[in-house]
Amino acid sequence: MTTITATWRDAFNAALQSHFAITTDDAGLTDTELSRYADLEPKAAALQFGEDYDLDWVDQGWR
């Protein structure tokens, strides 16, 4: 199991907020759930999470 560092979590949260306007707390994610994405860079992990859960993009109308 990959260890989730505070730095990785902060960057993941920042990417989630900028792309989907949510955080790990908003989504109710635990370290167990986050570990599925921890082998990815934070931005890639956030984008994969958004795709996996069909999240709406913040800028959906502008892409």
N, C-alpha and C positions, 0 to 999 in steps of 0.2 A: 504494500500500500504506500502510495506517495504521501509524504508529509506536506501539509498545507501550511505555508508560512504566512505571517501577518502581511508581509510585502506582497505576496501573490494574491492574497484575499483582498487587499486594498486595491490593487490594480484590476482585479476581476470585478469588484464592485464599481470602480470608476468606469470600466468599459460597459458594464450592464446599465449604469445610469445614463451614459452618453448615448447608447444605442436603443435602449428599451425603457428608460425612465423607471427602473426598479433596482433594488439591491438584494443581496442574499437574505437579509432580514425580511424584506417585503415578500420574497418568494418562499420563505420558511425553509431555506436550505440548511442542512446539517453538514458536518465535515464528511460524513459517510457519502452523502449525495455529491458533495463537491469533489470528492476523491475521483469520481468518474471523469472529471475534466482536468485534474491537476497535472496530468502529463503534457498538457498543452500550455502555450503561452497564455497569459490572462486574457488578452483581447480575443485570441482565437477561441479560447474556452467560452467566453461570453457569447460570441457569435454562434458557436455550436450549441450552447444552451438555448439561445433564442430560437435556433432552427428546430432543435429537439422538441421544444414546447410551443412552437408556432406563435412566438411573441410578435406583437406589432412593433415596428420600428418607430422611433420618435419622429423621424423625418420621412415617414412613409409617402406622404404626398409630394415630396420633393425629390425622390430618387428616380 
